[in-house]
Structures are given as C-alpha cells and as structure tokens.
C-alpha cells in the first residue's frame, strides 16, 4: 500500500467520523426542541381540559364561576405534575 492510498483511506475514515458527529449534534438539538414543545403542550392541555370540565359542570349545576375556578387550578396542578414526571423521565434517559 502506498503512502497516498493510506492517506486517502485515513482521510475517508476521518470525514465519516466527522459527519456522524455533526449529524448526531443536529439530532440532539431537534430532540431537545421536541421535548420542550411536549412539556409546554402537556401543561397547556391540562389547564384547558380542567377549565372546560369546570365550565360544563358549572352550566349543569348553575354554580358559576366556582367550578371553573376549582377545575382550572386542578388542571394546572395536574399539568405541573405531568411536566415534572416527564422531565424526570427524560433526565433518567439521558
């Protein structure tokens, strides 16, 4: 094997390692953004569902605005609990 062939093979190996490293960093950034959106969506969805349930129950029982307020806070608490659990799970995976 000549020196130029040896150099070419080493150069190909180095380029492939560098390309793999670059792709994995980009994938990590995308994964972090996806996790951030997931946490935000879980919190907003829980608050929204709690508020809607409170609104429906208020209209059935005629207790406006008490059940809306109560279920708003229950939904917020449930959303924060979900975010906390999901964040802990993500931390354990890394």
PyMOL commands that set and color helices and strands:
alter all, ss='L'
color gray80, all
select helices_A, chain A and resi 3-61+66-93
alter helices_A, ss='H'
color red, helices_A
deselect
rebuild
show_as cartoon
